[in-house]
Amino acid sequence: MFLSNQGFLAPIDEKAEKVKKCVKARDGYGLVFDRVKRSNAAKLHNAERADLNLQQAAIQGSCALVPANAGPGSGLVHVPAPATGNTVQSIMPRRTTAMPKPKWHAPWKLYRVISGHLGWVRCVAVEPGNEWFATGSADRVIKIWDLASGHLKVSLTGHISSVRGLAVSARHPYLFSCGEDRQVKCWDLEYNKVIRHYHGHLSAVYSLALHPNIDVLVTAGRDVTCRVWDMRTKANVHTLTGHTNTIASVVCQAAEPQIVTGSHDCTIRLWDLAAGKSKATLTNHKKSVRSLVFHPTLYMFASASPDNIKQWKCPDGKFIQNLPGHNAIINCLAVNPEGVLVSGADNGTLHCWDWRTGYNFQRLQAPVQPGSMDSESGIFSMIFDQSGSRLITTEADKTIKIYKEDDTAVHGRDTSHSLAPRNSQEEEVLRALLVFQKYDFKDFNVINAST
């Protein structure tokens, strides 16, 4: 004990020092000790295997290059030697995950602008015979237009506030409308008069849909309910409750789920029409869901929100994929049988997607009507005609715009719309073109209903 006082150093006990280091190491690094041991053992095992493979390659006269660190994570693949059948390691890149190749779609271009409404044009519906379409506006008027020529056929007045939803029956000469005046109306198109009212909503009605097989009308809106009506008797068959905020969109199909609703509470609900109850609630979206659309041939639907466009599979609402990139408040969706999905936003941007792969093959900026402000470029609703070859959009600049496929575009020659990925410089140029795109009156006709 007192050797140090006399100027002598105590002899070093090597065994005690070793035990001391082990105790300190175990105390400080005990949590990762086992991992280090396994890693060292794996390295030793890999080195031994590499030496063995070098010996085998030398014996077989093979000229394959085998690095000393060859192992399961090194990106090397075992290839059988052609002569002896033994396995040697050759340097081969690991195969990357194959991305599905998107189908080529012709680019869309604006070819007609129709003016005539005196307010924001909020909704559109196409007649099943594909001869005319109807639009509803904030000017409280429903206008029916000839699809081929764009000329006004008739104006229907009766709503006392903005018209927010339209639907045309495939089995009856009826047009259904709903609006912010809480009214749901049935118009007889043979007499151009209202023949039925459906009373029950306590606030603005934002969306409506017709069941394709049975005489049932579904409406939804700001009173947080979705109501199912008997078309003929005007009876309120079901009141579907469960959402906690405004229901912005409702769609119907013949198969299950027969009714799907999207709401500002960020959820999508799938409803059992027979029971009048919710069968599933989809909570993947983080922001309000303003639009839903069923695919015309596949058993799927899409939903639009500022965070993402999402695709779902029926009947249980299984999530399929995200379509990211349309960074705006998306008001509307439309899809045609060719698999072209189009989304329209509050800032006037149109994005065209390949439904199967989610590839964004075209981006358009809707030009504002001369005399309007740039802030009036919002797109409120859109729909494809029955052939899927024309896209009708209704907008905040009080116009209706019709787009069609560019007949002159050829796959492989039209580089601006080819499927090859663009570099950053090309993206910047295209973005600048979108921002500064103005009217070119040679590209489309401007039709004024008053003339």
Buried (B, 14 or more C-beta within 10 A) or exposed (E): EEEEEEEEEEEEEEEEEEEEEEEEEEEEEEEEEEEEEEEEEEEEEBBEBBEEBBEBBEEBEBEBEBEEEBBEEBEBEEEEBEEEEEEBBBEEEEEEEEEEEBBBBBBBBBBBBBBBBEBBBBBBBBBEEBEBBBBBBBBBBBBBBEBEEBEBBEBBEBBEEBBBBBBBBEEBEBBBBBBBBBBBBBBBBEEBEBEBEBEBBEEBBBBBBBBBEEBBBBBBBBBBBBBBBBBEEBEBBBEBBBBEEBBBBBBBBEEBBBBBBBBBBBBBBBBBBEEBEBBBEBEBBEEBBBBBBBBBEBEBBBBBBBBBBBBBEBEEBEEEBEBEEBEBBBBBBBBBEBBBBBBBBBBBBBBBBBBBBBBBBBBBBBBBBEEBEEEBBBBBBBBBBBEBEBBBBBBBBBBBBBBBBBEEBEEEEBEEBBBEEEEEEEEEEEEEEEEEEEBEEEEBEBBEBEE
